[in-house]
Amino acid sequence: MLAGVFGVCAAVKTLKQISTQAHWMKVQNRTTRRQLSVTQESVQVVIDKERARIRVEVKENPNLFPTDDESSLNELVYKVFCEGPTPAFIVNAYATLCTADTSDPPKKAFKIPASFPTVLHPDREGIKQSAFIWQVFDEDLGPMLNTHTLFLHFYGMIEYTDVFDKPRFTKFRYIWSIRDSPLFGGYRGVWVKNGSDEDNKAT
């Protein structure tokens, strides 16, 4: 009889010990998960601080030439910046300068390769790049843009990896917006972002 009672007591004691151990294991697991989460956040903070970011700046007026000037192509000079303390490693890039009969983004997105250095180092001045219009026109392009007969689009994407070997990209899409400004002596244009947020996205 007594042996049975002692056996039950021992079993109860063992169950309590197991329950206590289980409780502390749960506490330890929660603590470990919190520590892991803090560590991951700390790592992400370091990555965000040290990684490269590529930005495209479009400010200059396009260089438009008359149709009888067969030696020159209509051109846009733009700048590419690598921002951050570490370089970016270019994987693929295209930048297309073209015209369309509407201000909406062209439905046929031609991807004209851009000639970039393999590695972009941090540089406050940026590097100058050129995009050209490979279309042939019967009339001078400038007057057609001024009267909104045609619209000038510039779009592209730069794919790269950072020093942490993480794939990233910068997408951009602009349109040459022209207004007749009598106060400034005629037509004036400015590059403005065009399309959706997805068309102007950087990761």
N, C-alpha and C positions, 0 to 999 in steps of 0.2 A: 504493500500500500504506500509506504513512505517512499519507496523507490519510484513509484509512479508519480507521486507528487513532485519529487525532486526532478524527475525527467521533464514534467510539464514546465516547471519553473526554469529549468535550463533552456528549454526550447523557447520560452517567452523571452528570456534574457538574450538568447542568440538572435531572435527576430528583432528585438530592440536595437541590438548592435548593428545588424544588417541595415535596419531602417536609418539609423544614425549615419552609417557609412554612405548609404545611398544619398542621404540629404547633403552631406558634405561633398560628395562627388558632384552633385548637381551644382552646388555653390561654386566649386572649383571650375567646373565646365563653363559656368556663366562668366566667371572671372577671366578665364582663359580666352573666351570669345571676345570679351570687352577689350582685353589687352591686344588681341589680334586685330580687332577693329581699329584701335588707336594706332597700332603699328602701321596698318595699311593706310590710314589717313595721313600719318606722318610721311610715309613713303610717297604718297600722292602729292603732298605739299612740296616735297623736294623736287619731284618730277615737274610739277607745274611751274616751279620757280626756275629750274635749270633748263627746261626744254626750249627748243627753237620754235618760233612762230613766223610764218611767212605772210607778208602783206603786200598787196598790189596797189599802187597809187597811180591814178590816171588824172592828170591835171592839164597837160599841154594840149593846145589846139592841134587838130590833125593837119598834116602837111598835104594840101590838095593841089594837084597840078592840072593844067589844061590838057585836053585830050590830044592836042598836037605835040605835046612834049613826050615823045615816045621813050625817052631815056630815063624817065622818073616814074616811080610808083607812088600812088597815094599812101601815106605813111602815118603811123601814130607812134610817138615815143612815150613810153611809160616806164615806171620804176618798180623794182621788186626789192623789198626789204626783208632781211632776216633779223628778227628781233628776239632778244634773249641772249644769255651768255654762252650758248653752245651752237655749233653749226647744224645746218639741215642738209640731208643727203637726198638729192633729187632722184626720183624714180621715173617720173614721167611728167610731161608738161605740154600743154597746147594753149595757144592764144590766137583767136580768130577775129579779124577786123573785116566786116562785110556790110553790105547794104541790104535793105529789105523795103518793101513797099508799105510797111506798117510799123508802128512803134512797138508792137508786141514782139516778144522774143521770137526769132525765126524758128519755124517748125523743123526745118532741116538744119541740124546743128553740125556744120562742118568743123572738124577738129584739125586745125593746121598746127603741126608740131612747132614748139618754141625751142630755140637753141639756148639752153641754160648751162651754166657750169655744173659739173657733177656735185660739187659741194658749195653751198652758200654759207659764208661765214658772217657772223654778226657785223653789221655795217650801218651806221646811222645815216650815211649818205645814200645808201641803196645802189643798185646797179641799173643802168639804163638798158632797156630792151626796145626793139622795134617790131611792130606788126604792120603788115602791108595788105592793101586791098588788091587781090589778084584778078578782080573783075575788069572787064573792058567796057567802056561807056561811049556812047555816040555823042553825048554832050558833056560839057564840063560838070563835074560832080558838085562843086560848091553851090551854084544857083539851084540845083535840084534839091539839095539839102535845105537851103534857105526857104524854099517854097513848100517844103514837106512833100515833095514828089517822091523822094526817097528818104530813108532814115538810116543813120550810121550806127551800127552795133559793134560792141567789143566785148567778147566773153572768153572764158577759158577756165582751166583748172591746173593746179600744180600739186602733184602727188610727191610726198617725201617721207623720210623716216627721221626721227630725232635720235639723239645719242643713246636713248634707251631702247632703240630699235623698234619703236612703236610707229605703225603706219599712220600718216596724217595727210590732210589735203586742205587746200585753199581754193575755193571756187569764187568766181567773180563774173558779173554781167553789168555792162554799162550801155547807155545810149547817149548820143550827142544831141542834146536838147538846145534848139535854136529859137531865139525870140527876136522879133524886129524891135530894136530899141532906138527910137529917134533921139533920145537924150545922149546916146553914145555914138551916134552917127551911122546907124545901120544895124545889120544883123550881128548878134553876139551869141556864142554858143558856150555850153558848159556840159561837162560829163556828169551824168547822174546815174545812180544805181537803178537797175531795171530788173523786172522779173520778181520771182518769189524769194522768200528767205533762204530756200534751199539752193537757189541760184547764186546766192552770196553768202556762202557758209564756209567757216573755217573750223577745223577740228584740232 
